[in-house]
Amino acid sequence: AGAAGVGKTQLCSHTAALTAARGGEVFWLDTERTFSPPRMLELLEAIFSKCAGNVKDMALGALKRIRTRVCTSLQELDSVVAELVMYSRRGDSSPALVIVDSVAALARNSGDVLAKNSSLIPARQRALSALASKLKMLVGRPTAQKLTLPAVMVTNQVMGDPVGGGAKVALGLVWHHAVNWRLVLSHGSARDGPIPE
């Protein structure tokens, strides 16, 4: 999680590049159209620059292991993740890494703009809870075969905290309790202290 411009997508890009460079498949679910193939190619070329062989060919080969899909709604994102869960339960191979960049972008734009806020928030929280459950199923499925479980990386945003001032991680308590590991990025220094949860 972190404010706009702090490097959440850059962190995802580096993680995807390292995964693909090591031969892993990456599935990037792009909600803000932030995935940049030219930037990814630059990262991959930098990774392979210390290797023997044709750097450009190795980088292009790794780039082909990164698949992207633009998702424009929470419902679409949920459907894509449900499909990944179905494939993995069938025994199909899973990507080594699934990236969702950013779940908050879809959550903030979900629902009818004319609907009352009191009805929109519970529906959004239910959708986020269902999505979190599916993501956990994807990484925690029991298998008879020795298949590698994917890692899942989801970016979130921060929002202003009207009570305490400053900023706090977005999407409320449902998403707060769904996360196994949280990394909060900020522009400030360590002496500024952490962003409250």
Salt bridges, closest charged atoms under 4 A:
GLU42 OE1 - ARG39 NH1 2.90
GLU45 OE2 - LYS56 NZ 3.06
GLU76 OE2 - ARG69 NH2 3.66
ASP78 OD1 - LYS134 NZ 3.16
ASP92 OD2 - ARG90 NH2 2.59
GLU197 OE1 - HIS176 ND1 3.43
GLU197 OE1 - ARG182 NH1 3.12
